[in-house]
Amino acid sequence: ASDLALLHKVPPAKLAAAGVKTGLLQHQLEAVAWMYSRETNPDGGELPPLYEEKGAGFGKYYYNKITQENTPERPKNVKGGILADDMGLGKTLSCLALIAFTKMEEKEKGTGNKA
């Protein structure tokens, strides 16, 4: 999914309710939505970037482009990623907004840390 398609998961009004007083720019909202999606649904139905699906049916396997090894089991994707915006574009604000939003989500769902 594109970053724009993920924006509905982290609406600006919910960020404000989470305590983020500074309005985020479009690229910062996209960064927060992307990070949130990587933490809550890292697979997104896609293979990890280092793997290719080969074969079909019972002969299907997954090829690692780096190690050049095959595995019959679909590899799991990992959580997280690297937010590598240029200096001065608001990575810190985006990360703090993600933390505030995630904390609010956990509180609403009753799944957060009680400490």
C-alpha positions as MATLAB code, in Angstrom:
seq = 'ASDLALLHKVPPAKLAAAGVKTGLLQHQLEAVAWMYSRETNPDGGELPPLYEEKGAGFGKYYYNKITQENTPERPKNVKGGILADDMGLGKTLSCLALIAFTKMEEKEKGTGNKA';
ca = [
       0.000    0.000    0.000;
       1.201    3.498   -0.678;
       1.861    5.876    2.183;
      -1.138    7.955    1.105;
      -3.411    4.923    1.375;
      -2.263    4.473    4.976;
      -3.176    8.001    6.098;
      -6.680    6.952    7.172;
      -5.078    4.878    9.960;
      -3.524    7.933   11.614;
      -5.875   10.900   11.129;
      -4.530   14.323   12.185;
      -7.479   14.821   14.589;
      -6.446   11.667   16.471;
      -2.862   12.904   16.630;
      -4.105   16.135   18.199;
      -6.187   14.138   20.681;
      -3.063   12.121   21.531;
      -1.361   15.335   22.630;
       0.541   16.333   19.503;
       0.089   20.105   19.514;
       2.211   20.848   16.454;
       0.489   20.347   13.147;
       2.301   17.837   10.959;
       3.078   18.476    7.314;
       1.918   16.018    4.651;
       5.241   14.169    4.445;
       5.338   13.886    8.261;
       1.806   12.441    8.332;
       2.853    9.950    5.659;
       5.891    8.993    7.759;
       3.755    8.448   10.862;
       1.237    6.369    8.892;
       4.038    4.283    7.348;
       5.732    3.679   10.715;
       2.387    2.806   12.322;
       1.622    0.305    9.561;
       5.084   -1.270    9.911;
       4.570   -1.704   13.651;
       0.986   -2.968   13.545;
       0.989   -4.952   10.268;
       4.560   -5.480    9.163;
       3.730   -8.088    6.533;
       1.084   -6.144    4.707;
       0.751   -9.342    2.668;
       4.131   -8.747    1.032;
       7.322  -10.774    1.073;
      10.404   -9.358    2.775;
      12.403   -7.372    0.201;
      15.229   -9.923    0.002;
      12.985  -12.799   -1.114;
      11.389  -13.832   -4.377;
       8.550  -16.334   -4.777;
       9.445  -19.064   -7.250;
       7.641  -22.103   -8.624;
       3.916  -22.811   -8.301;
       1.548  -25.065   -6.402;
       3.340  -27.732   -4.386;
       6.620  -26.727   -6.011;
       6.461  -23.196   -4.647;
       9.499  -21.971   -2.733;
      11.086  -18.718   -1.609;
      14.500  -17.657   -2.832;
      16.754  -15.391   -0.764;
      18.571  -13.075   -3.193;
      21.449  -12.475   -0.759;
      22.197  -15.966    0.579;
      20.970  -17.645   -2.625;
      19.159  -20.240   -0.509;
      15.643  -21.631   -0.982;
      13.050  -22.349    1.666;
       9.612  -23.944    1.293;
       8.155  -21.815    4.135;
       7.019  -18.285    3.401;
       9.421  -15.978    5.275;
       7.901  -13.572    7.753;
       8.447   -9.887    7.362;
       9.850   -7.910   10.266;
       8.506   -4.967   12.204;
      10.001   -1.537   11.882;
      11.992    0.193    9.232;
      14.300    3.119    8.684;
      12.901    6.634    8.477;
      15.611    8.289    6.406;
      14.225   11.717    5.566;
      16.754   14.493    5.025;
      17.936   16.530    7.974;
      15.436   19.146    9.102;
      12.300   17.475    7.729;
      10.884   16.525   11.135;
      11.856   12.920   11.841;
      11.872   13.615   15.583;
       8.384   15.129   15.469;
       7.131   12.203   13.382;
       8.553    9.678   15.854;
       7.134   11.512   18.870;
       3.746   11.696   17.143;
       3.887    7.934   16.526;
       4.700    7.287   20.196;
       1.860    9.535   21.399;
      -0.608    8.019   18.931;
       0.368    4.434   19.769;
       0.116    5.143   23.493;
      -3.379    6.593   23.030;
      -4.430    3.618   20.870;
      -3.222    1.160   23.516;
      -5.029    3.076   26.251;
      -8.260    3.053   24.239;
      -7.940   -0.683   23.591;
      -6.811   -1.434   27.145;
      -3.660   -3.130   25.901;
      -1.079   -0.612   27.063;
       1.522   -0.853   29.768;
      -0.054   -0.068   33.136;
       3.179    1.400   34.539;
];
